Amino acid sequence: MKDSFKVSDLNSIFESIQRDIDELAETQKKIPKDREYSSHVLASISEEIRKLEERKEMILNMEIKLPEEILSSIQKRLNLKENADSDTTKNPQELTQFTKNKTIRRY
């Protein structure tokens, strides 16, 4: 994959991958198990699903560098929703990560 993406592009790619996984899973269910070719086809589909799952995981683990003003804005919104003892008030220049549920995770 290339070095930089827009988050919206990553989201679109992620959704496309998920659709492909869902379609392959449905196809897998329709393959008759009593045919000579079934095991090979099922193994091939399973392998493709595994590869797509790896791509999804790669997207979920991508680091996102946010400008300080954007991170500060996100932190303000999170602070309004969370208790005062939350750890979302750490250094705004920390790296953040885009996760499946679209939250900001610190490390």
C-alpha positions as CSV (number, residue, x, y, z in Angstrom):
1,M,0.0,0.0,0.0
2,K,1.1,3.6,-0.5
3,D,2.5,5.7,2.3
4,S,-0.3,8.1,2.9
5,F,-4.1,7.8,2.7
6,K,-7.1,9.9,3.6
7,V,-9.0,8.3,6.4
8,S,-12.1,8.4,4.2
9,D,-10.3,6.4,1.5
10,L,-9.2,3.9,4.1
11,N,-12.8,3.6,5.3
12,S,-13.9,2.9,1.7
13,I,-11.2,0.3,1.1
14,F,-12.1,-1.3,4.4
15,E,-15.8,-1.5,3.5
16,S,-15.0,-2.9,0.1
17,I,-12.8,-5.6,1.7
18,Q,-15.6,-6.5,4.1
19,R,-18.1,-6.8,1.3
20,D,-15.7,-9.1,-0.6
21,I,-15.3,-11.2,2.6
22,D,-19.1,-11.4,3.0
23,E,-19.6,-12.4,-0.6
24,L,-17.0,-15.1,-0.5
25,A,-18.4,-16.5,2.7
26,E,-21.9,-16.7,1.1
27,T,-20.4,-18.4,-2.0
28,Q,-18.6,-20.8,0.3
29,K,-21.9,-21.8,1.9
30,K,-23.4,-22.6,-1.5
31,I,-20.7,-25.0,-2.6
32,P,-22.0,-28.6,-2.4
33,K,-19.8,-30.6,0.0
34,D,-20.4,-33.9,-1.7
35,R,-18.5,-33.0,-5.0
36,E,-15.1,-34.1,-5.9
37,Y,-13.9,-30.5,-6.4
38,S,-15.4,-29.1,-3.2
39,S,-12.4,-29.3,-0.9
40,H,-10.1,-27.5,-3.4
41,V,-12.6,-24.7,-4.0
42,L,-13.4,-24.3,-0.3
43,A,-9.7,-24.2,0.5
44,S,-9.1,-21.6,-2.2
45,I,-12.0,-19.4,-0.9
46,S,-10.8,-19.8,2.7
47,E,-7.3,-18.6,1.6
48,E,-8.7,-15.6,-0.1
49,I,-10.8,-14.7,2.9
50,R,-7.7,-15.0,5.1
51,K,-5.8,-12.7,2.8
52,L,-8.6,-10.1,2.9
53,E,-8.8,-10.4,6.7
54,E,-5.1,-9.6,6.9
55,R,-5.6,-6.5,4.7
56,K,-8.4,-5.4,7.0
57,E,-6.1,-5.9,10.0
58,M,-3.4,-3.9,8.3
59,I,-5.8,-1.0,7.8
60,L,-6.9,-1.2,11.4
61,N,-3.3,-1.1,12.6
62,M,-2.2,1.9,10.4
63,E,-0.9,4.8,12.3
64,I,-2.4,8.2,11.7
65,K,-0.5,11.4,12.4
66,L,-3.0,14.2,13.2
67,P,-2.1,17.9,13.2
68,E,-2.2,19.3,16.8
69,E,-5.3,21.4,16.1
70,I,-7.4,18.4,14.9
71,L,-6.2,16.3,17.8
72,S,-7.1,19.0,20.2
73,S,-10.6,19.4,18.7
74,I,-11.1,15.6,19.0
75,Q,-9.9,15.6,22.5
76,K,-12.3,18.5,23.4
77,R,-15.2,16.5,22.0
78,L,-14.1,13.3,23.8
79,N,-13.7,15.2,27.1
80,L,-17.3,16.5,26.8
81,K,-18.5,12.9,26.6
82,E,-16.2,11.2,29.1
83,N,-15.5,11.6,32.8
84,A,-12.8,14.1,34.0
85,D,-10.6,11.2,35.1
86,S,-10.2,9.9,31.5
87,D,-6.7,9.8,30.0
88,T,-7.7,11.6,26.8
89,T,-6.0,14.8,27.9
90,K,-2.4,13.6,27.3
91,N,0.0,15.3,25.0
92,P,-1.8,16.4,21.8
93,Q,1.3,15.5,19.7
94,E,1.1,11.8,20.4
95,L,0.4,9.5,17.6
96,T,-3.1,8.1,17.3
97,Q,-4.6,5.1,15.6
98,F,-7.8,4.7,13.7
99,T,-9.6,1.6,14.9
100,K,-12.5,-0.4,13.7
101,N,-15.0,1.5,16.0
102,K,-13.4,4.8,14.8
103,T,-12.1,5.8,18.3
104,I,-8.7,7.4,19.0
105,R,-6.4,5.0,20.8
106,R,-3.2,6.3,22.4
107,Y,0.2,4.5,22.7
